[in-house]
Amino acid sequence: MSKFQDLVIQNGREIAVRPGDHLFNQGDSDSNVYFVKSGILKAYYIRADGKEHIKSFLPEGSIIGSMVALVDDDPCSFSLVAVEDGAVVGLPFSRLKEAARQDIGLANVLIDFLSVYGKRKERREYELLSLSPEERYSVLLEGMHDVAERVNQADLAAYIGVTPQALSRIKRRIKS
């Protein structure tokens, strides 16, 4: 476990979650970063037409927070919900920033984390804008096969940007 994760776990508040439990909703104010100890979280947007668009799945070991809420105190731009029974640890971002100001090693770990986070966001953007749904599904299977087996078909379809029926057709094509 990294120094970053250790800090969150040792200084944060553990929260037990069940499927459907929201840590925050789009539009809420929430200045916490969350470390996923067990289970899977789903980060998603509600579009103007009411449809859900899944931005990411967060399995054990993941850390997430709404960057606009953490940095600017703006409302969260997405919702964060548990997909499985699990446990997360929440820590106010202000405590993390203060600890990083006091410890150069932790500051470097935080920089590394933010770099990986930015890279992951760029990859996801590329997938959504440049790859076909079939290619996005293949990327999902390659990078998060265990997650793909643990979430439902509707969520997988929303993640790759198709209907559940279209995902069924993609799965059939890949098998043959």
NORDA-V266746 format. One record per residue. NEAR is the number of other C-alpha atoms within 8 Angstrom. Layout:
# NORDA-V266746
near=NEAR
near=NEAR
This chain:
# NORDA-V266746
near=4
near=5
near=8
near=9
near=9
near=9
near=10
near=14
near=11
near=6
near=7
near=11
near=8
near=9
near=8
near=8
near=11
near=10
near=9
near=7
near=8
near=9
near=8
near=11
near=10
near=11
near=8
near=8
near=10
near=10
near=12
near=10
near=12
near=12
near=14
near=17
near=10
near=11
near=13
near=15
near=13
near=13
near=13
near=12
near=12
near=11
near=8
near=5
near=5
near=6
near=7
near=9
near=11
near=12
near=9
near=8
near=10
near=11
near=11
near=9
near=8
near=8
near=9
near=7
near=10
near=12
near=8
near=11
near=15
near=13
near=7
near=7
near=9
near=9
near=11
near=16
near=10
near=12
near=13
near=12
near=13
near=17
near=12
near=10
near=12
near=13
near=12
near=13
near=14
near=13
near=13
near=10
near=10
near=7
near=8
near=11
near=8
near=8
near=9
near=12
near=8
near=6
near=8
near=8
near=7
near=11
near=10
near=8
near=10
near=10
near=8
near=8
near=8
near=8
near=8
near=8
near=8
near=8
near=8
near=8
near=8
near=8
near=8
near=8
near=8
near=9
near=9
near=10
near=6
near=6
near=10
near=6
near=9
near=8
near=8
near=12
near=9
near=8
near=8
near=10
near=9
near=7
near=6
near=8
near=9
near=6
near=10
near=10
near=7
near=6
near=9
near=7
near=8
near=8
near=9
near=12
near=13
near=13
near=11
near=10
near=9
near=10
near=9
near=11
near=6
near=9
near=12
near=8
near=8
near=9
near=8
near=8
near=7
near=6
near=5
near=4
